[in-house]
Amino acid sequence: MGPLSFTILAHEPGGRARVGRVETLHGTFDTPAFMPVGTRGTVKGILPHLVKETGAQIVLNNTYHMLLRPGPELVDRMGGVHRFMNWEGPILTDSGGYQAFSLAETNQVDDDGVTFKSIVDGSRVRLTPERAMEVQNLLGADIIMALDDCPPSLTPGPEHADPRPGHAKKRDAGAGGAFDLGVRLDVANERTIRWLERCKRAHARVETQSLFGIVQGGTDLARREWSASRVCAIDLPGYAIGGVAVGESSTEIARVVAHTAPLLPVDKPRYLMGVGYERDLLAAVRAGVDMFDCVLPTRNGRNANAFTRTGQIRLRNAKYAEDRQPLEPGCDCLACTGGSGGNPFTRAYVRHLFMVGEMLGPILVTLHNLRHFQRFMAEVRGAIRAGDWAGLLTRWPVANPDFGVASPEGLANQ
């Protein structure tokens, strides 16, 4: 079977959503799965056993950041990333392709790879498909990603709230200053498939690590089809949809994923990279996606924003100063219950922690947010088996497609 196997356990009656289980050499995880992000070998501020207690079964590490510090060679000498970070379950590492987009202001992409300016010391860091495989082989994650070329999916203008698409546009325009999105998407598609072929040849630990390929194409559905047909022609244990949540609206994300997910092999895990709002997760699940990751639970937790079934609460607001409720009544997380024999931590108290700069505040809200997404995915799996989407949306209004404003907020998901 190799180091990964995928079993589909149930299908949505009359739909594309499915419940499954992925088996790896470091354990199993249920799908649809939400993977907390441990960028530098840790889910920020949370002990590994507490991450596990939130219901998380697999976590993600970032190849680019682990390459810079502590370095993959050191991790390998320490027994691999599982032992190094004291996480016994499955781990997935991304390739660094997204960082080529998000750090476009200080890097250059060519047909052979990406040249970064290190965020640590400003030194030159070269990442090619071969080096991306070498780094991930040394880290030792169960699932590793091919290096891909991730372009902005929109033609960003100066009005865009996030600067990263603009930086990518400026970099890709080159000396001539002219940016053509269609040309850029074609270049990215061609590079991505060539880099995937090189990654597969360079992958040196096929007996212990499973390589996934990544489909690009922006919001152009024909280009998505072109990419999917060529990426999926290369036999791999799983496939991912990349290049979404890079500036487009929730509606556009859903449109692209609904078109692309069914193009991927039905018997392999399908992974949507970097998408994390509940409505986006649900739309992707209904399109047939199995795996997700996002920094939203941890990043928002560190910024005093707690997720609930009815939307986020921003704890710095003065109205919570004397609020005796837990972060979310009915939640079974450590923050909302107080743990064994304890009392719930009130919104007033958690707000106080943030206002005085105590580290316990970010820890409690992060724990709650991580548990929020695991509870949501567990109920999604139940809804798939029952075909009861109406019941799910009644219990989780935040997952309704019309919840919130469909605006270019996807970058917050990365």
Residue pairs with C-beta under 8 A, 6 or more apart in sequence:
1 23
2 206
2 207
2 210
2 237
3 24
3 25
3 142
3 206
3 207
3 208
3 209
3 210
3 237
4 22
4 23
4 24
4 142
4 143
4 210
4 237
4 238
4 269
5 22
5 23
6 20
6 21
6 22
6 23
6 31
6 237
6 238
6 267
6 268
6 269
6 290
7 20
7 21
7 23
8 18
8 19
8 20
8 267
9 18
9 19
9 20
9 21
10 18
10 19
10 384
10 385
11 17
11 18
11 19
11 384
12 18
12 286
12 384
12 387
13 387
14 387
15 286
15 387
16 261
16 262
16 286
16 287
16 288
17 32
17 285
17 286
17 287
17 288
17 384
18 31
18 288
18 290
18 384
19 30
19 31
19 32
19 381
19 384
19 385
20 30
20 31
20 269
20 290
21 28
21 29
21 30
21 31
22 28
22 29
22 31
22 33
22 58
22 90
22 269
22 290
22 291
24 90
24 142
24 143
24 210
25 142
25 208
26 82
26 88
26 89
26 90
26 91
26 142
27 57
27 88
27 89
27 90
28 57
28 90
29 57
29 58
29 89
29 90
30 57
30 381
31 269
31 290
31 291
31 381
32 281
32 285
32 289
32 290
32 291
32 292
32 377
32 380
32 381
32 384
33 57
33 58
33 290
33 291
33 292
33 377
34 56
34 276
34 281
34 292
34 293
34 294
34 373
34 374
34 376
34 377
35 56
35 58
35 59
35 60
35 92
35 291
35 292
35 293
36 43
36 51
36 54
36 56
36 59
36 60
36 293
36 297
36 298
36 370
37 43
37 59
37 60
37 62
37 293
37 294
37 295
37 298
38 44
38 51
38 59
38 60
38 61
38 85
38 87
39 61
39 62
39 65
39 295
40 61
40 62
40 65
40 66
40 69
41 61
41 66
41 70
41 75
41 81
41 84
41 85
42 85
43 51
43 59
43 298
43 366
43 370
44 298
44 302
44 366
45 298
45 302
45 359
45 362
45 363
45 366
46 298
46 363
46 366
46 367
46 370
48 85
48 86
48 87
50 334
50 367
51 59
51 87
51 370
52 89
53 334
54 333
54 367
54 370
54 371
54 374
55 371
55 374
55 375
55 377
55 378
56 89
56 370
56 374
57 89
57 90
58 89
58 90
58 91
58 92
58 142
59 87
59 89
59 90
59 91
59 92
60 91
60 92
60 93
60 94
60 293
61 81
61 85
61 91
61 92
61 93
61 94
61 139
61 141
62 93
62 94
62 96
62 99
63 93
63 94
63 95
63 96
63 132
63 135
63 136
63 139
63 145
64 96
64 99
64 116
64 127
66 72
66 75
66 81
66 93
66 135
66 139
67 96
67 125
67 127
67 135
68 118
68 119
68 120
68 125
69 120
72 134
72 135
72 136
72 138
72 139
73 138
75 81
75 84
75 138
75 139
75 140
76 138
76 139
76 140
78 84
80 139
80 140
81 87
81 91
81 93
81 139
81 140
81 141
82 88
82 91
82 140
90 142
90 143
91 141
91 142
91 143
92 141
92 142
92 143
92 144
92 145
92 293
93 136
93 139
93 141
93 143
93 144
93 145
94 145
94 273
95 132
95 136
95 144
95 145
95 146
95 147
95 148
95 199
95 214
96 114
96 127
96 132
96 135
96 147
97 114
97 132
97 145
97 146
97 147
97 148
97 149
97 150
97 214
97 242
98 150
98 242
98 273
98 274
98 414
99 107
99 116
100 107
100 109
100 114
100 116
100 127
100 149
100 150
101 150
101 151
101 152
101 164
101 168
101 246
102 164
102 414
103 116
103 119
104 164
104 167
104 168
104 170
104 171
104 172
105 163
105 167
105 170
105 171
106 116
106 117
106 119
107 114
107 115
107 116
107 117
107 171
108 114
108 115
108 171
109 149
109 171
109 172
109 191
111 191
111 194
112 128
113 126
113 127
113 128
113 129
113 131
113 147
113 195
114 126
114 127
114 128
114 147
115 124
115 125
115 126
115 127
116 124
116 125
116 126
116 127
117 123
117 124
117 125
118 124
118 125
127 147
128 147
128 198
129 146
129 147
129 195
129 196
129 198
129 199
129 202
130 198
130 199
130 202
132 146
132 147
132 199
133 144
133 147
133 199
133 202
133 203
133 204
133 211
134 202
134 204
136 144
136 145
136 209
137 144
137 203
137 204
137 205
137 209
140 205
140 208
140 209
141 209
142 208
142 209
142 210
143 209
143 210
143 212
143 237
143 238
144 203
144 209
144 210
144 211
144 212
145 211
145 212
145 214
145 240
146 192
146 195
146 196
146 199
146 200
146 211
146 212
146 213
146 214
147 195
147 199
148 188
148 191
148 192
148 195
148 196
148 214
148 216
148 242
148 243
149 187
149 188
149 191
149 192
149 195
149 216
150 188
150 216
150 242
150 243
150 246
151 168
151 172
151 181
151 184
151 185
151 187
151 188
151 216
151 218
151 243
152 164
152 165
152 168
152 169
152 172
152 181
152 184
152 218
152 246
152 247
153 218
153 219
153 243
153 244
153 246
153 247
153 248
153 252
153 256
154 160
154 165
154 181
154 218
154 219
154 246
154 247
154 248
154 408
155 169
155 179
155 181
156 165
156 166
156 168
156 169
156 247
157 166
158 166
160 166
160 247
160 408
161 408
162 247
162 408
162 411
164 246
164 247
164 411
165 246
165 247
165 411
169 179
170 179
172 179
172 184
173 179
181 218
182 220
185 216
185 217
185 218
185 220
185 223
186 223
188 216
188 218
188 243
189 216
189 217
189 223
189 226
189 227
189 230
192 214
192 215
192 216
192 227
192 231
193 227
193 230
193 231
196 213
196 214
196 231
196 234
197 234
199 211
200 211
200 234
200 236
203 209
203 211
210 236
210 237
210 238
211 236
211 237
212 236
212 237
212 238
212 239
212 240
212 269
212 271
213 231
213 232
213 234
213 236
213 239
213 240
214 231
214 239
214 240
214 241
214 242
214 273
215 224
215 227
215 228
215 231
215 232
215 239
215 240
215 241
215 242
215 243
215 260
215 263
215 264
216 223
216 224
216 227
216 242
216 243
217 223
217 224
217 225
217 226
217 227
217 228
217 243
217 260
218 224
218 243
219 248
219 252
219 255
219 256
221 255
221 256
221 259
221 260
224 256
224 259
224 260
224 263
225 259
225 263
228 260
228 263
228 264
229 263
231 239
232 239
232 263
232 264
232 265
236 268
237 268
237 269
238 268
238 269
238 270
238 271
239 264
239 265
239 268
239 269
239 270
239 271
240 270
240 271
240 272
240 273
240 291
241 256
241 257
241 260
241 261
241 264
241 270
241 271
241 272
241 273
241 289
242 273
242 274
244 253
244 256
244 257
244 272
244 273
244 274
244 275
244 410
245 253
245 273
245 274
245 275
245 276
245 280
245 410
245 411
245 413
245 414
246 410
246 411
246 414
247 408
247 410
247 411
248 256
248 408
248 410
249 406
249 407
249 408
249 409
249 410
250 277
250 279
250 280
250 283
250 401
250 404
250 406
250 407
250 409
250 410
251 406
253 275
253 280
253 283
253 284
253 410
254 280
254 283
254 284
254 287
254 401
257 272
257 275
257 283
257 284
257 287
257 289
258 283
258 286
258 287
260 287
261 270
261 272
261 284
261 287
261 288
261 289
262 287
262 288
264 270
264 288
266 288
269 290
269 291
270 288
270 289
270 290
270 291
271 289
271 290
271 291
271 292
272 284
272 289
272 291
272 292
273 293
274 293
274 294
274 413
274 414
275 281
275 284
275 292
275 294
275 410
275 413
276 292
276 293
276 294
276 295
276 296
276 297
276 373
276 413
277 296
277 404
277 409
277 413
278 307
278 373
278 376
278 396
278 398
278 399
278 403
279 398
279 399
279 400
279 401
279 403
279 404
280 410
280 413
281 292
281 376
281 377
281 380
281 399
282 380
282 392
282 399
282 401
283 401
284 292
285 380
285 384
286 389
294 413
294 414
295 413
295 414
296 307
296 369
296 412
296 413
297 307
297 366
297 369
297 370
297 372
297 373
298 366
298 369
298 370
300 306
300 307
300 312
300 365
300 369
301 362
301 365
301 366
301 367
301 368
301 369
301 370
302 362
302 365
302 366
304 314
304 315
304 316
304 350
304 351
304 354
304 361
304 362
304 365
305 312
305 313
305 314
305 315
305 365
306 312
306 313
306 315
306 327
306 328
306 350
306 365
306 368
306 369
306 372
307 368
307 369
307 372
307 373
307 398
308 327
308 328
308 331
308 372
308 398
309 328
309 395
309 396
309 397
309 398
310 397
310 398
311 397
311 398
311 403
311 404
313 320
313 327
313 347
315 347
315 350
315 351
315 354
315 361
315 365
316 351
316 354
316 355
320 347
320 348
320 351
321 348
321 351
322 348
323 346
323 347
323 348
323 351
324 346
324 347
324 348
325 346
325 347
326 335
326 336
326 337
326 344
326 345
326 346
326 347
327 333
327 335
327 336
327 345
327 347
327 350
327 364
327 365
327 368
328 336
328 368
328 372
329 336
330 336
331 337
331 368
331 371
331 372
331 375
332 371
332 375
333 367
333 368
333 370
333 371
333 372
334 364
334 367
334 371
335 344
335 345
335 350
335 364
335 365
335 367
335 368
336 344
336 345
336 368
337 344
338 344
338 345
345 364
350 361
350 364
350 365
351 361
352 358
352 361
353 360
353 361
353 364
354 361
354 362
376 396
376 399
379 392
379 395
379 396
380 392
382 388
383 389
383 391
383 392
392 399
393 399
393 400
397 403
